[in-house]
Amino acid sequence: MGYEAEHDEWLNDHLKRRKGERLDALKRGHGYGNRLFVERVWWPLAGHFDGLHPEYEVRDWRGRSYYVDLLWEIGGSRIAIEIMDYGSHGTDRTKYRMDLNRGLFLQSQDCTVLYVSLDQLKEDASFLQTTLRAILFPYLFAWQPAKALPEQRMYSKIERDLMRAAIRHDRVLRPYVAARELELHTTTVIKYCKLLVDKGRLRSLGKGISGRVTSYEYIGVIQHPDLV
């Protein structure tokens, strides 16, 4: 199926499964900006809607419900995407402050929050595609192998898991920590880290005068013309 059919099926599935305020929030909230984002950015990057939730209900620091525009659940990770319209977010200081506070609180709850400018989305979505590809790269390649980008074949499951682990830890991967999280032997983690260094996804970080490698830095995606 193409974008229109996949989008309609995805949205209708969420509409059918919701009731009350959650249903009303979806009907009200999944409007122009959200639809533009999933068409111009999400679909070209992912090619699917698996794990993506429109108008997702979360709780703020006071326990009050509110809805983020889109939330992607992948494994144990959550990535919230907020489409920011200057007219609705930038002119009311109180609302502007509350939006930022909610974003900070979500991040304190181990949820990554990405803010997207509606103006940028309307005028030139290519910048957003390129930037979000770099941020979401390990997650996109770890989800639904049959639907992911062709370059996924370059990476094993362990390599993709290690890239995601690096992002969870501020882009720094310590083999003994990753080994504990992924239930692997440390020597196995080091082996695959070296493979990712060769592929340009990790950089070795030396320590002290000896320069002994104790950790690795995730350095993001190397752009290819056919993927931009």
C-alpha positions as CSV (number, residue, x, y, z in Angstrom):
1,M,0.0,0.0,0.0
2,G,1.0,3.6,-0.6
3,Y,1.1,6.5,1.9
4,E,-2.5,7.5,1.7
5,A,-3.8,4.0,2.2
6,E,-1.3,3.2,5.0
7,H,-2.1,6.5,6.8
8,D,-5.8,6.0,6.6
9,E,-5.5,2.5,8.0
10,W,-3.2,3.6,10.8
11,L,-5.5,6.5,11.8
12,N,-8.7,4.5,11.6
13,D,-7.2,1.8,13.8
14,H,-6.4,4.4,16.5
15,L,-9.9,5.9,16.1
16,K,-11.5,2.5,16.6
17,R,-9.5,1.7,19.7
18,R,-10.2,5.0,21.6
19,K,-13.1,6.3,23.6
20,G,-14.1,9.4,25.5
21,E,-11.6,12.2,25.8
22,R,-8.8,10.2,24.1
23,L,-11.0,9.8,21.1
24,D,-11.9,13.5,21.1
25,A,-8.3,14.6,21.4
26,L,-7.4,12.5,18.4
27,K,-10.2,14.0,16.3
28,R,-9.2,17.5,17.3
29,G,-5.5,17.2,17.4
30,H,-4.4,15.2,14.3
31,G,-4.8,18.2,12.0
32,Y,-2.8,20.0,9.4
33,G,0.6,20.1,11.0
34,N,0.6,16.5,12.2
35,R,-0.6,15.2,8.9
36,L,2.0,17.3,7.1
37,F,4.8,15.9,9.3
38,V,3.8,12.2,8.8
39,E,3.5,12.7,5.0
40,R,6.7,14.8,4.4
41,V,9.0,13.5,7.1
42,W,7.9,10.4,8.8
43,W,6.8,8.4,5.8
44,P,9.9,9.1,3.7
45,L,12.1,8.1,6.6
46,A,10.3,5.1,8.0
47,G,7.9,3.9,5.3
48,H,5.6,2.6,8.0
49,F,3.5,3.6,11.0
50,D,4.4,0.8,13.3
51,G,4.7,1.9,16.9
52,L,3.7,5.5,16.1
53,H,0.8,7.0,18.1
54,P,-1.1,10.2,17.2
55,E,-2.2,12.5,20.0
56,Y,-0.7,10.3,22.7
57,E,-1.8,10.8,26.3
58,V,0.9,11.4,28.9
59,R,1.0,12.8,32.4
60,D,2.8,16.0,33.4
61,W,4.6,16.6,36.8
62,R,1.2,17.4,38.4
63,G,-0.4,14.2,37.2
64,R,-2.5,16.0,34.7
65,S,-3.2,14.5,31.3
66,Y,-2.1,16.2,28.1
67,Y,-1.5,14.9,24.5
68,V,1.8,15.0,22.6
69,D,1.3,15.3,18.8
70,L,3.1,12.0,18.0
71,L,4.9,9.4,20.1
72,W,6.9,6.6,18.7
73,E,7.4,3.5,20.9
74,I,10.3,1.2,19.9
75,G,11.4,-1.5,22.3
76,G,11.9,0.2,25.7
77,S,12.4,3.7,24.1
78,R,9.8,6.5,23.6
79,I,10.3,9.4,21.3
80,A,7.8,12.2,21.4
81,I,7.4,14.6,18.4
82,E,5.8,18.0,18.9
83,I,4.9,20.2,15.9
84,M,5.4,23.8,16.9
85,D,3.3,26.5,15.3
86,Y,4.6,30.0,16.2
87,G,1.1,31.4,16.3
88,S,-0.1,29.0,18.9
89,H,3.1,28.4,20.9
90,G,5.0,31.6,20.6
91,T,2.6,34.5,21.4
92,D,1.2,33.2,24.8
93,R,4.1,33.3,27.3
94,T,2.3,31.0,29.8
95,K,1.5,28.4,27.2
96,Y,5.0,28.7,25.8
97,R,6.5,28.1,29.3
98,M,4.1,25.2,30.0
99,D,5.0,23.5,26.7
100,L,8.7,23.7,27.5
101,N,8.2,22.5,31.1
102,R,6.2,19.5,29.8
103,G,9.0,18.7,27.4
104,L,11.6,18.8,30.1
105,F,9.5,16.7,32.4
106,L,9.0,14.1,29.6
107,Q,12.8,13.9,29.1
108,S,13.2,13.4,32.8
109,Q,11.0,10.3,32.4
110,D,13.4,8.8,29.8
111,C,11.4,10.0,26.8
112,T,13.2,11.8,24.0
113,V,11.4,14.9,22.9
114,L,11.9,16.4,19.4
115,Y,10.4,19.8,18.5
116,V,9.6,20.5,14.8
117,S,8.9,23.9,13.4
118,L,5.7,24.0,11.3
119,D,7.1,26.8,9.2
120,Q,10.1,24.7,8.4
121,L,7.9,21.8,7.6
122,K,5.8,23.8,5.2
123,E,8.7,25.6,3.5
124,D,11.5,22.9,3.3
125,A,11.0,19.5,4.9
126,S,14.3,18.2,3.5
127,F,16.3,19.7,6.4
128,L,14.0,17.9,8.9
129,Q,14.3,14.7,7.0
130,T,18.1,14.9,7.0
131,T,18.4,15.9,10.7
132,L,15.8,13.4,12.0
133,R,17.4,10.6,10.0
134,A,20.7,11.2,11.9
135,I,18.9,11.2,15.2
136,L,16.6,8.2,14.6
137,F,19.1,6.2,12.5
138,P,19.7,3.3,14.9
139,Y,16.0,3.1,15.8
140,L,14.8,3.1,12.1
141,F,17.2,0.3,11.3
142,A,16.2,-1.7,14.4
143,W,12.5,-1.7,13.6
144,Q,10.7,-3.9,11.1
145,P,13.7,-5.1,8.9
146,A,11.6,-5.8,5.9
147,K,10.4,-2.2,5.7
148,A,13.6,-0.3,6.8
149,L,16.1,1.4,4.6
150,P,18.2,-0.8,2.3
151,E,21.4,0.2,4.2
152,Q,20.1,-1.8,7.2
153,R,21.7,-5.0,5.6
154,M,25.1,-3.6,6.6
155,Y,24.3,-4.0,10.3
156,S,23.7,-7.0,12.5
157,K,21.1,-7.0,15.3
158,I,23.9,-6.6,17.9
159,E,25.3,-3.6,16.0
160,R,21.9,-1.9,15.9
161,D,21.4,-2.6,19.6
162,L,24.7,-1.1,20.4
163,M,24.0,2.1,18.4
164,R,20.7,2.5,20.3
165,A,22.4,1.9,23.6
166,A,25.0,4.6,22.7
167,I,22.1,7.1,22.1
168,R,20.5,6.2,25.4
169,H,23.7,7.1,27.2
170,D,24.3,10.5,25.6
171,R,26.1,9.0,22.6
172,V,28.9,7.3,24.7
173,L,29.1,3.6,24.9
174,R,31.0,1.8,27.6
175,P,31.4,-1.9,26.8
176,Y,30.9,-3.2,30.3
177,V,27.7,-1.2,30.7
178,A,26.4,-2.3,27.3
179,A,27.3,-5.9,28.0
180,R,25.2,-5.8,31.2
181,E,22.2,-4.1,29.5
182,L,22.2,-6.4,26.5
183,E,23.2,-9.5,28.4
184,L,26.3,-10.1,26.3
185,H,29.9,-10.8,27.2
186,T,32.1,-7.7,27.3
187,T,34.5,-9.2,24.7
188,T,31.6,-9.7,22.3
189,V,30.5,-6.0,22.8
190,I,34.1,-4.9,22.1
191,K,34.2,-7.0,19.0
192,Y,31.1,-5.4,17.5
193,C,32.2,-1.9,18.7
194,K,35.3,-2.3,16.6
195,L,33.2,-3.3,13.6
196,L,31.1,-0.2,14.0
197,V,34.3,1.9,14.2
198,D,35.3,0.4,10.8
199,K,31.8,1.3,9.5
200,G,32.1,4.9,10.7
201,R,29.3,4.7,13.3
202,L,31.5,4.7,16.4
203,R,34.7,6.5,17.4
204,S,37.2,5.0,19.9
205,L,37.8,7.1,23.0
206,G,41.2,6.6,24.6
207,K,42.0,7.3,28.3
208,G,45.2,8.6,29.9
209,I,48.7,8.7,28.5
210,S,48.5,5.2,27.2
211,G,45.4,6.0,25.1
212,R,43.8,2.7,26.1
213,V,40.3,2.5,24.6
214,T,37.7,2.4,27.4
215,S,34.6,3.7,25.6
216,Y,33.2,4.6,22.2
217,E,31.3,7.6,20.9
218,Y,28.4,7.3,18.5
219,I,29.0,9.8,15.7
220,G,25.8,9.5,13.8
221,V,25.0,8.7,10.2
222,I,27.3,9.2,7.2
223,Q,25.0,10.8,4.6
224,H,24.6,9.1,1.3
225,P,23.2,11.0,-1.7
226,D,20.5,8.4,-2.3
227,L,19.3,8.7,1.3
228,V,19.1,12.5,1.6
